[in-house]
Structures are given as C-alpha cells and as structure tokens.
C-alpha cells in the first residue's frame, strides 16, 4: 500500500485550544466603549500614537538584501533576491517586474495558517507589488524580475504596512535602483474614533459598523518621501469623505515620521560595510 507523504496540518479530529480556555471574550461594542471611556488603548497609547519601531538590515545571509521590522508585537522579515529573467515570457519587456509574495507563517496568527497562500495573502501580495512598483526604477533592468518575499512571524495588526516599509529598506540594501524611500502606515476608524497603527484586536473592532451606517474601516497608504507622492492606497469599510480626508492627513504625517528611522538604518548599514571593506583591505 503506497504511503502518502503529503504534509498535513494535524489530525482530522483535533480541536482548537481556545475552546478549553476560560471564556473572557468581549463584543466589539464593549471593546470600543472601553477605549472611548478610558481615552486610551489597550497598550496605554493615545489614539494617534504610533507603536515603537525597530528595524534592521542584512538579517538573511542568502538574500541580496533583507530587512527585519518589529512594530510592537508585529514581526516581519523581508528578503530581496538578485534580478532574474522573467519566467514563461517569450516577448521582450522594456521594463522589469517586481514579484511580491506576502505570507503569514503558520504560527503567526491565533488560527493556524496553511502553507499555501490563501486569498488574503494573495491580495496583500498584489497591494505590496503596487506600492513597490512606483519606487523602483524598472527601466534599469529590462526583461528581468526582482523577487521580494515577506514573511510575517507574528501578526498583531498593521502587518502589511510593516512589510512594505521593510521591503523598501531591503530593496535599498540590495542595491536595486530606486526613485525614493517608501514608508507605509495603517489607520483604523470606528465612528468618531481614529486609531493610528492599530493592533489586531483594534482592526477587528473597526472592520464592521457598531451601529448602522456609521463610519468604519481600515486604511493603508504608502508614500514616497522626497517626491511627496502616494504610491498605494487601500481601504476597507465605509468612510465618509470628511473622515477620509482627516485620516489621510494623519497617515501622511505618520509616514513622514518613520522616514528618519529608515534613513538612519541605511546609513548605519553603509558605515558598517565601509568598515568591513577597510578591514579586508588590510
């Protein structure tokens, strides 16, 4: 009898561990009212306060460029590889392509993820590609493709914007020609409450309206710093034009605040490379 070597996630009759945990769940309305009442979020931040950011380059030795980013508990690692010829294409392309693959690690979320990309991950990959295409000089590598892989090690909200920021850093480290640095930020909105850089719990509160037809949703923007251009805009939910304009100003300012941290990380990488080259020359 042939043995099936196909990998499976677990036995067919397993039960999720949270079924045996104590029931301490709150409804979205209760969680929202708690935030409004305390005027502070679960991690003691104010509404428009960004989580602490940690970034580092050169974390994957096999990749041409790589970056690791921590946004609170959210942890993402991005790898960029050398340009290669565009596969399965016969006609010549004057512009190169960016291939993006966004993936949640199986252990990154509360519910275990599959090894194959699901619909959400494919959508995030397309958004990431749209954001990065505007910042890369694709005419510099015609008929070639640059591969960008983003892996979320732990998801606690704003994982896509963290991946886009880290991808821009990894592309810079890899020496890929770029027009500008790219940064990205997420914002969640429920009624009159705007939450910058939301956690996963806060995002879940804002996905659906608490009352009928009130403003709700999540917005992600990516911005090119020097050119002052928006390379990508993504929104879920229903938000009025007035609230959207207010949220856009907050996101724009937040993207600008991240830029000095990205620049400092790149400068540190260049200095370390110069020191290493001097030591090798001696």
N, C-alpha and C positions, 0 to 999 in steps of 0.2 A: 504494500500500500504506500503510495507516494506521500512524503511528508511535506506539509505546507509551511514554507519558510517565511511567508508574508508576515510582516510585523503588525501586531495589533496593539491597541492602547491598553487593553486589560481584559479580564474575563467578561463574558457577556452579562453575567448576573451581579455585577458589582453595584454598590450604592454610593452616592457622593457622601463624603464625610460630614458635610454640613447638616445633613439630616439628623445626625446624632448630637449636634451641638445645641446648647441652650438657645431657645428662641428669643432673640433680642432685637428683632427687626422693627424698623420704623417705616412708616409710609413716607412717600416723597413730600407730602404736605406737612407732616410732622417735622421732617428734617429741614424743610425750607423755613417753617415758622421758628424753629430753634435758631437758625442762622440769623434771621431778621431780629429776633428778640435779643440775642446776645451781641448783635452788631459785629460779631467776629465769626470766623470759620472754625472748623474742627481742629485745625492745626494752629489756631491763635493768630492767623494772618488777618489783615484788613481786606476789604473787598477787592481793592486794586493793587494788592501786594503780590509780587512775583516770588515763587519759591527760590531758595538758594540754588545756584547753578555751579556745577563742576564739570569741566571739560579737559580732555587730554588727548593728544595725538600720538600716533605710532604704536598703537596697542596690539595690532595684528601683524606679526612679522612677515607672513606670506603675502600680504597685500601691498600694493604700491603706495596706498595712503589709507589711513584709518583714523577713526576718532571715537572716543567714548564719552558719553554725556550722562550726567545724573541731574535730574530735576526733581528734588525732593526724593521720593521713593521710586520714581520712574527712572529706569536704567536702560539705555540704548547703546548699541555698538554698531558702527557703520564701517564697511570695508569697500575700497575702490581698487579696481584692478586695471592693468595695462590695456590700452586700446587693442581691439582685435577686429578682424574683418567681419562685417555684418553677415551673420549666417543666413543661409537659404534665400539669398538675393542674387539675381543674375545681372540686373541693370546697375549701372554706376550711379552712386549718390554723391552729389556735390557737398552735402552736409552730413556730418557724422551723427550718430544717435546716442542717446542715453538710455541704458536699460536699467530699470529700477525694480528691485524685489524687496518688498516690505513683509516681514514675517514676525509673528509673535512666537516666542519659544513655548514649547508645550507646557512648561511650568510657570509661565509669566503671568497668567491670569487665574482668577478664582476657579473658573471652569477650565479643565484641561483642553488645550488646543490640539488640533490634528497636525500631522507632519506635512500634509498637503495644504497649499494656500486655499483659504475659503474666500467667500465673496467680499467680506470686509477687507481682508488683506490685499486682494486684487484691486479694490477701489483705492485704498491707501497708496498702493504702488503707482497707480495712474496719477494720483494727485501729486505725489512726490516727483514723478517724472516731469509733470507740467511745471512744477516750481523750479526744478534744476535746469530745464532746457533754456530758460531765459538768462541764466547766469553763465552758462558755458559757451565758449567760442567754438561752435560746432563746425564752422568752416575751416578750422585749423586741422581737423583730422577727417577729411572726406572719405566716405566709404568704410569708415571704421566705427566701432561701437565701444563705449566705456561702460563697464558693468559696475553698478552700485548696489550693495546688499546691506539692508538694515535689519538688525535682529533686536527685538525688544526682550530684554532679560527679565524685567519686572514692569508691569503696567499699572501705574497709579494715576492715569489721566495725562492728557497732553503729550501722548507718545509720538504722534505724527509730527507735530511741530518740533519736538526734540530731535527726531530723526532727520528732518530737513536741515536744521541748524548744524547737526553733526556731519551730514552729508556734504554741505558746503565747505566745512573745515577739512574733511577728508580729501575732497577734490583739490583743495588748495595745497595740501601736503603732498599729494600725488603729482603735483606739477601740471595738472590739466589746465589749459588756457581758460581764464575766466574774465568776464567783464567786471565783476564786483563780488563782494562778500554777500552771502544771503543769510538772513535770520528769519525765524518763524515763531509765532506766538498763538496761543489758543485762549478763547474767552467764552464763558458760559453765561446765559441770561435767563432769568425767570421773573416774570412780571417787571418790577422796577429795580430788581437786584441784579447787578453786574458783577461777575466773579472772574477775575483775571487769573490765568494759569490754573484751571480747575483740577481737582483731584478726580479720581474715577467716580467716587460717590457723588460729588458735585455735578459732574457731567450727567450722570444718570438722573439726577433731580431735574435737570434742565432739558432733557430730551422730549418730555411730554408736558402739555399745559396742565397746571394745577386747577385752574378754572377755565371755563370755555372761552376760547379765542383770546386769551392773554398772550403777551409776547413771551416766547420761549425759544431756546435753541442754542447751538454751539457754532462759533465762528473761528476759522483758522485763516490767517494771512501769512504770506511770505513776502519779504521786502528786500530789494537791492539797496544797500546803504547809500553809496556815493551818487548813484543815478536817481535816487529818491523815487523808485518805481515799485509797484506791486506786481510781483511775478506770479502770484497764485492767490485765489480767494475761494474759500469753501465754506458753505453754511448749511446747517440742518435746522429744521423747525420753522416757525413763522415769526418774523420780526418786522415791526413797523419801520418805515424809512427814517423816522426821527431817532428811534433807538439804534438803528443800524449805523447811522451817522455818528452818534455818540460812542458806540462801541468801536467803530473804526478808528476814531481819534485815540482812544485808549490803547488799542492794539498797535497803532503806528508808533506811539511814544514808547511802548514796551519793547518793540523791535529795535529801536534806536539805543535803548539802554543795554541791550545784550551785545551790541557791536564791539565796544571796548574790550569785553572779556574774550571775544573771539580773536580780535587783533592781538591781544596780549599773549594768548596761547600760541598763535602763529609766530610771533616774534621770539618767544621762548624756544620754539622748535628750531628756528633758523640759527639762533645763537648756539644751541646745543650741537647742531650739525657742523657749524664753523669750528667749534672747539674740538670735535671729534676728528675733523679733517686735519687740523693743526697737529694733533697728537699722532695721527697716522703718518704725516709727512716727516715727523721727527724720527 
